[in-house]
Amino acid sequence: MSLPNRLTMLRIVLAAAVFAALMADEPAWHAGALILFIAAIITDWLDGWLARRMKAVSPFGKVADPIADKILVLGTLIALIRTKELAIPLWAVFLIVMRELIIGGVRVIAGAQGKVLAADRWGKIKTVIQLIAIMLMVGVVVLRDLGRAEAWMIQMVYPLTVLCAVLALSSLWSYLRQYRAMLEKSWG
């Protein structure tokens, strides 16, 4: 297994660790979750950069990389819902989950037609903005634990979650338009 693919697999492990740390009641674990989340973001950038530089782009990486991103984003959002004072809108998280399931279905259809669909540019932009927004949300939890979170910081979590949902739906629309012919072919 290539180094970029190993980093992708590491990101999945880090995503699970972030989830577990955020679910813990101990504030020190929340700070650890923030550090692990940042490490996961770094592996996301690094695996792509190395894959291109080493000419090690693989079908596995094209599929596993976006899956690792989804696990990190969805797992962290789900764990953050536990913190009631953040008032994370469940409908927004639902829309993000819905987008990911639909895109996963499109990838399965593509696979049935012998194609591997890598993340498109808009999907990558969406992921970067989502990761930054979610990192800020985890940072708010850490600041809250330290008694240093201002009211405006806690209130910004709601619009950040809505931003993540809007980006998810925009990306979904772009993806469905891009692969419309392939989808229509699968319907017949």
Legacy VTK file of the C-alpha trace (Angstrom):
# vtk DataFile Version 3.0
C-alpha trace
ASCII
DATASET POLYDATA
POINTS 188 float
0.000 0.000 0.000
1.387 3.397 -0.999
2.201 6.104 1.528
-0.703 8.344 0.368
-3.144 5.454 0.849
-1.687 4.748 4.289
-2.263 8.390 5.215
-5.864 8.074 4.038
-6.316 5.021 6.252
-4.689 6.933 9.126
-7.269 9.704 8.616
-10.061 7.165 9.131
-8.452 6.094 12.422
-8.008 9.749 13.424
-11.680 10.429 12.589
-12.758 7.617 14.902
-10.465 8.979 17.628
-11.908 12.498 17.192
-15.418 11.086 17.585
-14.469 9.134 20.707
-12.661 12.100 22.259
-15.623 14.428 21.673
-17.987 11.890 23.203
-15.923 11.798 26.406
-17.054 13.886 29.359
-13.519 14.958 30.246
-12.564 18.409 28.826
-8.966 17.300 28.218
-10.294 14.801 25.686
-12.001 17.629 23.797
-8.677 19.435 23.465
-7.221 16.155 22.219
-10.051 15.930 19.680
-9.077 19.337 18.313
-5.445 18.273 17.936
-6.477 15.004 16.262
-8.879 16.856 13.956
-6.090 19.200 12.844
-3.805 16.188 12.301
-6.530 14.602 10.150
-6.817 17.783 8.060
-3.048 17.715 7.533
-3.170 14.074 6.386
-5.945 15.014 3.948
-3.769 17.635 2.311
-0.603 15.547 2.553
-1.987 12.339 1.019
-3.239 14.209 -2.057
-0.012 16.138 -2.452
2.103 12.984 -2.103
-0.118 10.978 -4.468
0.340 13.586 -7.203
4.034 14.126 -6.499
4.856 10.388 -6.339
2.514 9.631 -9.261
0.752 7.241 -6.881
-2.845 8.219 -7.643
-4.814 4.960 -7.439
-8.409 3.800 -7.823
-8.319 2.911 -4.121
-7.212 6.428 -3.213
-9.858 8.025 -5.433
-12.531 6.135 -3.492
-11.006 5.956 -0.004
-9.957 9.611 0.242
-13.491 11.052 0.001
-14.788 8.297 2.285
-12.201 9.262 4.917
-13.313 12.893 4.584
-16.965 11.891 5.033
-16.166 9.854 8.151
-14.258 12.797 9.629
-16.932 15.400 8.804
-19.985 13.335 9.715
-18.474 11.713 12.795
-17.363 15.048 14.200
-20.700 16.748 13.493
-22.611 13.876 15.094
-20.386 14.030 18.176
-20.811 17.806 18.383
-24.602 17.432 18.459
-24.110 16.056 21.964
-23.077 19.522 23.150
-26.561 21.016 23.506
-25.484 24.630 24.027
-23.982 24.684 20.516
-27.528 24.303 19.129
-26.340 22.474 16.027
-29.337 22.256 13.687
-30.184 18.604 13.164
-31.849 19.391 9.826
-28.522 20.742 8.509
-26.650 17.632 9.628
-29.379 15.518 8.017
-28.906 17.359 4.691
-25.148 16.789 4.864
-25.658 13.060 5.563
-28.230 12.890 2.739
-25.763 14.461 0.302
-23.059 11.989 1.227
-25.383 8.998 0.815
-26.578 10.192 -2.589
-23.019 10.780 -3.804
-22.082 7.336 -2.486
-24.942 5.886 -4.531
-23.765 7.726 -7.644
-20.293 6.257 -7.114
-21.783 2.755 -6.844
-23.678 3.284 -10.108
-20.460 4.513 -11.735
-18.625 1.455 -10.414
-21.278 -0.786 -11.951
-20.450 0.898 -15.268
-16.709 0.342 -14.760
-15.915 3.928 -13.752
-14.221 5.309 -10.642
-15.405 8.802 -9.757
-12.905 10.939 -7.924
-14.016 13.996 -5.990
-14.595 16.936 -8.304
-13.213 20.423 -7.736
-16.410 21.782 -6.149
-16.530 18.770 -3.824
-12.958 19.453 -2.744
-13.701 23.121 -2.079
-16.796 22.090 -0.095
-14.704 19.695 1.980
-12.016 22.286 2.762
-14.587 24.852 3.917
-16.472 22.219 5.926
-13.269 21.052 7.616
-12.340 24.618 8.580
-15.873 25.322 9.871
-15.962 22.108 11.907
-12.469 22.762 13.270
-13.761 26.135 14.505
-16.744 24.393 16.119
-14.469 21.968 17.968
-12.360 24.967 18.997
-15.486 26.555 20.502
-16.054 23.394 22.561
-12.482 23.564 23.861
-12.838 27.262 24.714
-16.173 26.550 26.425
-14.497 23.860 28.515
-11.883 26.425 29.568
-14.572 28.982 30.392
-13.286 31.276 27.650
-16.003 30.955 25.010
-17.811 34.210 24.382
-21.527 34.101 23.569
-20.860 35.119 19.935
-18.510 32.154 19.524
-21.175 29.700 20.609
-23.763 31.478 18.443
-21.550 31.202 15.334
-21.826 27.392 15.399
-25.373 27.501 14.002
-24.505 29.543 10.873
-21.323 27.513 10.355
-23.405 24.322 10.325
-25.888 25.900 7.917
-22.960 26.956 5.687
-21.748 23.333 5.658
-25.240 22.161 4.633
-25.571 24.779 1.874
-22.173 23.809 0.485
-23.131 20.130 0.631
-26.320 20.747 -1.355
-24.531 22.983 -3.877
-21.903 20.315 -4.375
-24.612 17.661 -4.759
-26.342 19.713 -7.444
-23.039 20.189 -9.303
-22.246 16.471 -9.060
-25.684 15.394 -10.302
-25.467 17.790 -13.258
-21.977 16.556 -14.125
-23.002 12.879 -14.108
-26.562 13.265 -15.380
-25.950 11.291 -18.595
-24.417 8.407 -16.660
-27.344 8.384 -14.224
-29.904 8.500 -17.017
-28.138 5.584 -18.691
-28.472 3.570 -15.481
-32.239 4.227 -15.295
-32.948 2.459 -18.591
LINES 1 189
188 0 1 2 3 4 5 6 7 8 9 10 11 12 13 14 15 16 17 18 19 20 21 22 23 24 25 26 27 28 29 30 31 32 33 34 35 36 37 38 39 40 41 42 43 44 45 46 47 48 49 50 51 52 53 54 55 56 57 58 59 60 61 62 63 64 65 66 67 68 69 70 71 72 73 74 75 76 77 78 79 80 81 82 83 84 85 86 87 88 89 90 91 92 93 94 95 96 97 98 99 100 101 102 103 104 105 106 107 108 109 110 111 112 113 114 115 116 117 118 119 120 121 122 123 124 125 126 127 128 129 130 131 132 133 134 135 136 137 138 139 140 141 142 143 144 145 146 147 148 149 150 151 152 153 154 155 156 157 158 159 160 161 162 163 164 165 166 167 168 169 170 171 172 173 174 175 176 177 178 179 180 181 182 183 184 185 186 187
